[in-house]
Amino acid sequence: MKRRLSILVAVGVVTLGTAGAGSAQAGPATHGCPTAEIFATDNTAIITDPADPRLRTRLTRFEHDVRRIIHAHGARPDASKLLDGVFWSGDLKQATYERSREFDVNRVGPEGLRHIAAVIAKQYHQESVLTFRCLARNSPEADAVEIQAPGVSATKLHDALLANPAARDQLGGGSVTLDGRLVLVAPIADLPLAQKFTKALGVDWKTAQVRYGDEEFVS
């Protein structure tokens, strides 16, 4: 992504293949984590119109190219999901939109993951690319949480973000999958705010899934 954001997207990882997920009084994760996930786009434009045709792209060529980059650097690319993002621009004082993709990555360590993300950032002229490695809740490396929850649209996310100055300033924005699944990646210190924000979106916290891990914005 082009800026430091907490992102509502599907994210998860297992450090060197060892699974770990915390509950944070939410529902347990129902799917295993990949080794890592990468969140990226080839977009460099500022898009403020939700009807902009660029938001309808499926990023098909981008997906194929990123999968080749992952494979070329010794890791294994797995599933990829399209994401609709809504982010708050402090400079523009308004919400911006972005279509991006999340990539599951296996057979990769922390340094390899960082290198792959740096290659993607350079090739697609991004200020940064988000990575997330899943860790046990009590890991000393765990500095972030991933919250997944069903039943959220990009429109609902947009309206909730504009209505909540604390969330837009602290969390920055987020994304949803095309089937309406919200995932928030945020610093552990912001978990109470993230929980409050997801509830304002109409999410039943009992249906949310929480994982702990290490996030990094790689440039």
N, C-alpha and C positions, 0 to 999 in steps of 0.2 A: 504494500500500500504506500501511498505517497506521503503519508504523514503519520505521526504518532497517535494511534487511536486504540481505544478498546473496541473490539469488533464483535458484533453479534453474528456469529457464523458457526458452522459446524467445525469443531477443532478437537484434536486429541492426539496423544502420543504415549508411547511406552519407552522409557529410557532403556536402550539396548535390549528391547524386547520384553522388559519386565513390567507387567500391568500394575496400575495403581489408580484408584479413584476414591475421592472422598465424598461423603454424602451431604455435608453442610445442612443437615435436616431436610434434604430434598431426596427425591427418589434415586436409587442406584442406577448407574449407567447400564444400559441393556445391551450394548455392543462393545466389543473389545476395541481398544485403541490401536491404531497403527503405530509404528515407531515414531513417526512425526507427521506433522501437517504443515504445509506451506500455503499461504494466502497471497495471491498476486493478481495483477491485471496488466494489460498492455495499454491501458488508457492513460493519457497525459493531459486530457482536457478537463476543464471545470464545467460540469453539467448541472444546471439549476432547474431545468424543465423536466418534470417526471415523464413527459410524453416524448422526450427526445428519442429518435429512432436508434441512436447508439446504445441505448439501454436495453434494446431487444436482441442484441448480438448474443450468440451462443459461445463465442470465443473458441470456435472449433479448431482453427489453425493454431491459436495460442496454446490450447490444451495439448495438441500433438507435439508442438515444439518444446513445451516445458517438460513433457514426459520424456522426450529425447534427451534433454539436458540432464534430467535426474538420472536416467540410465547411463549416460555417457560418463557420469562422475561416480559410478560404482554403486549407486543405490537402486532400489526397486520401486518404480512408480506403480501405484495401485489406483483406487477409485478417485474420481474427481467430481466435484459438484459446482454448479453455477450458483452464484450469490447475487442478490440485489442489495446494495449497500445504501445507507443514508447517513451522511456525516455532517457535522456542524462545522462551518467555516467561520472561525473567529475574524478573519480578515474581511470576508464578504458579509458577515453578520446574517447568514442564512444557511439553509440546508443545501447540501450538494448531493448528487447521486452518482453511483458507480456500479457497473457490472464487473464482477471479478470471478475468480475460480479458487476453490480450495483443492489441494492435492494431497492425498495420502502418500506417505513415503515410508518404505520399510528398508531394512538392512542398511541403516545409516547411523553414524554416531554424531555427537554434538558438533565436532569440527567439520565433518563432511556436510552436515545439514547447513551450517553457516556458510560454507563455501558455495553450495548449490544456490542458496538464496542470494548471495552476492552476485553470482553470475546472472541470475534472472533479473536482478535490479539493474545491473549494468546494461544488459542487452535490451531491456524494455524501458530504459530511461526513467526508472522509478526512484524516488527519494529513499524508499525503504520497502522491504518485503517482510511480512510477518511470519515467524515460525513459532511453533509451540511443541514442546516435548512433555509428555505425560510423566508424572512422578507420583510417588506415594505422598499422601497428605503430610506426613511428618518429615519428608526429605528436606535437608537444609538448602537444596537448590530450588525448591518450590517457591515461586514468587507471584504466581498468578492462578486464577481459576478460569475454568470454562463452564458456562452454564448453557445447557441445551433445553429448549422448551417448545412444544408444539403450539399451533394456533395463532401465529402472528403473521401479519401481512406487511409489506413494505410501506403501505399507506398508514397503517396503524403505528408502525415504528416512527415514521416521519412526524405524525401528529403528536405522539407522546414525547418525542425528543424536543419539539418546539415548546411544548407545555411545561417542560421541566428544565429550568436553567442549570440546576446543579448537575443533572445527568449529562446534558449536552456539553457543559464546560469540563466536567471531570472524566466522563466516559468517552466523550467525543463523537459517538455514533455507533452504528452497527450494521449488520446485514441479516438477511433471512434467505433460506434456501427456497427454491421455486415451489416446493410443496408446503411452505409456510412454517418451517422450523427455525426458531430463533436460537442463536447461540451467542452468548456474551463472553468474551475473553477480557478479563480485567485484572488489575493488580489485586492481590489478596486483601490489601488494606481497604479496597473499595467494594468488598463483597457486600456489606450492608446496603450501600447505595445501589449496587447492581440488583440486589434482591428486591428492594423497594421499587426500582424502576420496572423490573419484569412484572411485578404484581400490578403496577399501574397500567401495564399493557394488557392486563386481563389474564395473565398466566396464573394457573393454580400451582403454587409452589410445590405441592405434593407430586406434581407430574414432572417437575424439573429434574434434570440430571446434572450433577456437578463433578467435575474432575479438577485435580490440582496438577500444576506443572510449571514449566519454565517458558516464558515468552521472550522473544527477542525480535526487535526490528533491525533488520540487516540492510545496510546500504552498500 
